[in-house]
Structure formats: structure tokens, C-alpha cells
């Protein structure tokens, strides 16, 4: 007897079973990629907010009033007169900057800008109002680099530098414990 060319039922069932197995594996792979993509998108949004917040702080510091035009205040002696760092009762730092008004057509006036932590995150307060810059921020710390030392403003250190501050180190910690640090030259 001659056998007709083709596949037996068993061969067809094995082929269909292998294709079903491959489909399940591919489906799980696609589901994994989709889950990872949502996580990456959330991290990208958080990173973009962090970069914008640090860029705004850096811009405010760059556009601060010169010492000759800044109001005299009781502040850390090594900081410029237009910059003040105070420690709040909860241990977080608050950064205050006197910045030149953006419209220089009128007489130069100082705009007080303040960064502080609120229950919602890092807030920027200006005469125009308060803006949530970094949602989810749980801690804000600021250190000053002056005379070769890193100092925490408001803390009594044994050694006080005689040189003016050359940089600020701003550390933001989110609710999950991730720390982000930016050093800004003064």
C-alpha cells in the first residue's frame, strides 16, 4: 500500500500544541513589556519634574540680586546677601532668594522667592503665588560650600570659613527614600 502525502492527526495536534505554547509565551512577553513601559513612563515624568525643579532653583540663584543691591539681612555670613537658608522646625531647609524682577524696564525691584517643603511636596513661593514644583518630595537639605568646607547653615560648627560660599548642595528625598542631589555654583 502506498501512503498518501500529508500529515497524520497526531502530527497536526503536536503542531497546534506547539503554536499555542508559543502564543502564550509571546503574550506573556508582551504583557511584561507593557508593564515595564508604564513604570518607565512614570519614572520619566518624575525625572522631568526633578530636572525642572533643579533648573528653576539654579535660574533663581543665577538671577539673584548682587550683594550691593540686596537688602541687608541676618543670614549665614558666607552666603550672598540675596540668599538665605533657614532650618524649619521639622528639620527641613528653606531656601530664600531675592531675585531681580524679570521686567527691567521699570526700576529694579527685588522679588522674594522661597522654596520650602509642604505636605504635597516642594513648593516655590513668589509674589505671583505658590507652585508645587516637585510632588512627593519628603525632605529638603541644603549645604553650603565655603572655604573648602561643606557646612549646614544654621548649625554651629567649630570651624567657620572666611571665604564666601562658592556652591550650594541641594538634596531632595522622595517618599520612597530615593535621594537626588544637585550642586549649584554661586
C-alpha positions in Angstrom: 0.0 0.0 0.0 1.2 3.4 -0.8 0.8 6.1 1.7 -0.7 9.5 0.6 1.5 12.5 1.2 0.3 14.6 4.2 0.2 14.8 7.9 -1.3 12.4 10.4 -3.7 13.7 13.1 -1.1 13.2 15.8 1.4 15.4 13.8 -1.2 18.1 13.4 -2.1 18.1 17.1 1.6 18.4 18.1 2.0 21.3 15.7 -1.1 23.1 17.0 0.0 22.5 20.6 3.5 24.0 19.9 1.9 27.0 18.2 -0.4 27.5 21.3 2.6 27.3 23.6 4.5 29.9 21.5 1.4 32.2 21.6 1.2 32.0 25.4 4.9 32.8 25.7 4.6 35.7 23.3 1.5 37.0 25.1 3.3 37.0 28.5 6.3 38.7 26.9 4.1 41.5 25.5 2.3 41.9 28.9 5.7 42.2 30.6 6.9 44.9 28.1 3.6 46.8 28.6 4.0 46.7 32.4 7.6 47.9 32.2 6.7 50.7 29.8 4.2 52.2 32.3 6.8 52.1 35.0 9.4 53.7 32.8 6.9 56.4 31.8 6.2 57.2 35.5 9.9 57.4 36.2 10.4 59.6 33.2 7.7 62.0 34.4 9.3 62.1 37.9 12.7 62.7 36.5 11.4 65.5 34.2 9.8 67.2 37.3 13.0 66.9 39.2 15.1 68.4 36.4 12.7 71.3 36.0 12.7 72.0 39.8 16.5 71.9 40.0 16.7 74.1 36.8 14.3 76.7 38.3 16.3 76.8 41.6 19.5 77.2 39.6 18.0 80.0 37.5 16.7 81.8 40.6 20.1 81.7 42.1 21.8 82.9 38.9 19.4 85.8 38.7 19.7 86.8 42.4 20.4 90.4 43.3 24.0 91.4 43.5 25.3 92.0 47.1 25.4 95.7 46.5 21.6 95.8 45.7 20.4 93.1 48.1 18.7 94.1 51.3 20.8 93.5 54.4 19.6 90.5 56.4 20.8 88.3 59.1 22.0 85.2 57.3 24.9 82.8 57.2 27.9 85.1 56.7 29.4 83.2 53.8 26.2 83.3 51.7 25.5 86.2 49.4 23.1 88.8 50.9 20.4 87.8 48.4 20.4 84.1 49.6 19.3 82.8 52.9 19.0 79.2 54.2 17.0 78.6 57.3 16.1 75.3 59.1 12.4 74.8 59.8 11.2 73.2 63.0 10.7 69.8 61.2 14.4 69.7 60.2 14.0 70.6 56.6 15.7 73.5 55.0 14.0 76.5 53.4 15.8 78.5 50.7 15.0 82.2 50.3 16.3 84.2 47.3 15.9 87.8 46.4 15.8 87.9 42.7 15.7 90.8 40.2 12.3 91.4 38.6 12.0 90.0 35.1 10.9 93.3 33.6 13.8 95.6 33.9 12.0 98.4 32.1 10.9 99.8 35.5 13.1 100.4 38.4 14.9 97.3 39.7 13.0 95.7 42.5 13.6 92.6 44.5 11.3 89.6 44.2 11.4 87.3 47.2 11.4 83.7 46.1 11.2 80.9 48.7 11.5 77.1 48.4 10.0 75.0 51.2 8.5 71.6 51.8 4.8 71.3 52.2 2.7 68.2 52.7 2.3 67.8 48.9 6.0 68.3 48.0 8.5 71.0 47.2 6.8 74.4 46.8 8.1 77.6 45.2 6.6 80.8 46.6 6.8 84.1 44.8 4.7 87.3 44.7 2.6 85.6 41.9 1.7 82.7 44.3 2.8 79.3 45.3 3.5 76.5 42.8 4.1 72.8 43.5 7.5 72.2 41.9 8.2 68.6 42.9 5.3 66.4 44.1 6.1 63.7 46.6 9.3 65.4 48.0 9.6 64.4 51.6 12.9 66.0 52.7 14.9 69.0 51.6 18.5 69.6 52.8 20.9 72.3 51.8 24.6 72.6 52.5 27.0 75.5 51.7 30.5 75.0 50.3 32.7 77.8 51.6 36.4 78.0 52.2 36.9 74.3 51.3 34.3 73.1 53.8 30.7 71.8 53.4 28.6 73.5 56.1 25.0 73.1 57.1 23.6 76.6 57.5 22.2 77.3 61.0 24.3 74.7 62.7 27.0 75.8 65.0 30.3 74.5 63.5 33.7 74.7 65.3 35.3 76.0 62.1 33.8 78.9 60.2 35.3 79.7 56.8 36.4 83.2 56.0 35.8 82.8 52.2 32.4 83.4 50.7 30.3 80.5 49.5 31.1 79.0 46.2 28.3 76.5 45.8 25.1 75.1 47.3 24.3 71.4 47.6 20.6 70.8 47.4 19.4 67.3 48.3 15.8 66.2 47.8 14.5 62.9 49.1 11.2 61.5 47.9 8.7 59.3 49.9 10.3 56.0 48.8 13.8 57.1 50.1 15.4 58.0 46.7 17.8 60.9 47.1 18.6 63.4 44.4 21.5 65.8 44.8 22.3 68.9 42.8 25.4 71.1 43.3 24.9 74.7 42.1 27.8 77.1 41.7 27.2 80.6 43.2 
